[in-house]
């Protein structure tokens, strides 16, 4: 009986450790700088803990397009912003404009999404739940 209790305590502690170790800080992003990326969606990965977007595009006209990995918040948070993101909010091949905070470390094509605009219809998808949470959500 004692071994079952020890096993239960171990399982609870181990679960807590894995959850705590899985989440990371946003300090790797330069929150005082924003970049604008124009290009086509390659992939939208709707997964926890962060939705990831791959866009093939450029920051400046005349540059060769490159793949950029853009991180954002969780699927649950995105569904609560404005009209709400959905798993199929943007599709591969769709032309977009992405406003993001770049990494502090130059030379890597990774950023934190602030806003995405679909160029076909001008729809704006925000990511800051504190600024733009839907009214009366609860």
TAUR-V343144 format. One record per pair of residues at least 24 apart in sequence whose ideal C-beta (glycine too) atoms are under 8 Angstrom apart, sorted by sequence separation. I is the first residue (numbers start at 1). J is the second residue. D is the distance in Angstrom with one decimal. If there is no record, write none. Layout:
I/J/D + I/J/D
This chain:
35/59/5.6 + 50/74/6.4 + 51/75/5.8 + 94/118/6.0 + 95/119/4.3 + 42/67/6.4 + 49/74/5.7 + 94/119/7.9 + 95/120/6.5 + 23/49/6.2 + 39/65/5.9 + 48/74/5.6 + 90/116/6.8 + 94/120/6.7 + 22/49/6.6 + 48/75/6.4 + 51/78/6.0 + 47/75/7.3 + 48/76/7.9 + 70/98/5.9 + 90/118/6.2 + 39/68/7.5 + 46/75/5.4 + 68/98/7.7 + 70/100/5.5 + 37/68/5.7 + 37/70/7.6 + 51/85/7.7 + 90/125/7.6 + 89/125/6.1 + 53/90/7.6 + 57/96/7.9 + 71/110/7.1 + 69/109/6.6 + 70/110/7.6 + 71/111/7.2 + 72/112/7.1 + 85/125/5.8 + 46/87/4.5 + 55/96/6.4 + 57/98/7.5 + 68/109/4.5 + 69/110/4.9 + 70/111/5.2 + 71/112/5.6 + 72/113/4.1 + 67/109/6.6 + 68/110/7.2 + 69/111/7.8 + 70/112/7.5 + 71/113/6.7 + 82/124/7.8 + 44/87/7.7 + 55/98/5.8 + 66/109/5.9 + 68/111/6.7 + 70/113/4.8 + 82/125/7.4 + 81/125/7.6 + 82/126/5.6 + 44/89/7.2 + 53/98/7.5 + 81/126/5.3 + 44/90/5.7 + 81/127/6.4 + 44/91/7.6 + 78/125/7.9 + 81/128/7.2 + 44/92/7.7 + 81/129/5.3 + 41/90/5.1 + 43/92/6.2 + 78/127/6.8 + 80/129/5.8 + 41/91/6.6 + 42/92/6.1 + 77/127/7.9 + 82/132/5.3 + 84/134/6.8 + 41/92/5.4 + 81/132/5.2 + 83/134/7.4 + 40/92/7.8 + 41/93/6.6 + 77/129/4.9 + 81/133/6.5 + 82/134/6.4 + 40/93/5.8 + 41/94/4.8 + 80/133/5.7 + 81/134/7.2 + 40/94/6.7 + 73/127/5.9 + 80/134/6.1 + 40/95/5.6 + 41/96/5.8 + 72/127/5.0 + 39/95/7.3 + 40/96/7.3 + 73/129/6.9 + 38/95/7.7 + 39/96/6.8 + 80/137/5.8 + 38/96/7.5 + 38/97/5.2 + 39/98/7.7 + 37/97/7.3 + 38/98/7.7 + 53/113/6.6 + 36/97/6.3 + 37/98/4.4 + 36/98/7.2 + 36/99/5.6 + 37/100/6.6 + 53/116/7.4 + 35/99/7.5 + 34/99/5.6 + 35/100/5.8 + 34/100/6.9 + 35/101/7.8 + 34/101/6.1 + 35/102/5.2 + 33/101/6.4 + 33/102/6.0 + 31/101/5.4 + 30/101/5.8 + 29/101/4.4 + 30/102/5.7 + 29/102/7.0 + 30/103/7.0 + 29/103/6.2 + 30/104/4.9 + 37/111/7.7 + 28/103/5.8 + 29/104/6.9 + 28/104/6.1 + 35/111/6.7 + 28/105/7.4 + 34/114/6.5 + 31/112/7.9 + 38/119/7.9 + 29/111/6.9 + 29/112/4.3 + 26/112/6.2
